[in-house]
Amino acid sequence: MRAGPVVAVDLLDLADQAKRILGCNYGSSVPLDDLIGRPRPLRETAEAFDDPSSDTGVRTILTP
């Protein structure tokens, strides 16, 4: 069996901060452009949290 990449993970930080490790063997079948809504300036961070529920994309890119 061939081993893949190895990473070091701080398990205390992972559990304490309720973080998750996600991965995919073969990439995503959904084009990235379909997931990204629209870029917003950093000052609109609060509004960006509403974007997924308002059908403007699953992810919002915040720009400086």
C-alpha positions as CSV (number, residue, x, y, z in Angstrom):
1,M,0.0,0.0,0.0
2,R,1.4,3.4,-1.0
3,A,1.2,6.1,1.7
4,G,0.1,9.6,0.8
5,P,1.2,12.9,2.2
6,V,1.7,13.1,5.9
7,V,0.8,16.2,8.0
8,A,1.2,17.1,11.7
9,V,-2.0,18.0,13.5
10,D,-2.3,19.5,16.9
11,L,-5.1,17.2,18.3
12,L,-5.8,19.4,21.3
13,D,-6.4,22.4,19.0
14,L,-8.5,20.3,16.7
15,A,-10.8,19.1,19.4
16,D,-10.8,22.3,21.5
17,Q,-11.7,24.6,18.6
18,A,-14.1,22.0,17.0
19,K,-12.1,22.0,13.8
20,R,-12.6,19.4,11.1
21,I,-10.3,17.8,8.6
22,L,-11.9,17.4,5.2
23,G,-10.5,15.9,2.1
24,C,-11.3,14.5,-1.3
25,N,-9.3,11.9,-3.2
26,Y,-10.1,13.1,-6.7
27,G,-11.1,16.8,-6.4
28,S,-14.6,18.2,-6.6
29,S,-17.1,17.5,-9.2
30,V,-18.6,20.9,-8.7
31,P,-16.9,23.8,-10.5
32,L,-15.4,26.3,-8.1
33,D,-17.1,29.2,-9.9
34,D,-20.5,27.7,-8.9
35,L,-19.6,27.7,-5.2
36,I,-18.3,31.3,-5.0
37,G,-20.9,34.0,-4.8
38,R,-19.3,37.4,-5.2
39,P,-16.3,39.1,-3.7
40,R,-17.0,41.6,-1.0
41,P,-14.8,44.2,0.7
42,L,-13.7,43.3,4.2
43,R,-15.9,45.9,5.7
44,E,-18.9,43.9,4.5
45,T,-18.0,40.8,6.5
46,A,-21.3,40.8,8.4
47,E,-23.3,40.8,5.2
48,A,-21.1,38.0,3.8
49,F,-22.5,35.6,6.5
50,D,-26.0,36.1,5.0
51,D,-24.8,35.2,1.4
52,P,-25.2,31.4,1.6
53,S,-28.9,31.7,2.7
54,S,-29.7,34.4,0.2
55,D,-28.7,32.2,-2.9
56,T,-25.7,34.3,-3.8
57,G,-23.3,31.4,-3.6
58,V,-22.0,29.0,-1.0
59,R,-18.8,31.0,-0.3
60,T,-18.0,34.6,-0.4
61,I,-14.5,36.0,-1.0
62,L,-13.5,38.9,1.3
63,T,-11.0,41.3,-0.2
64,P,-9.0,44.0,1.7
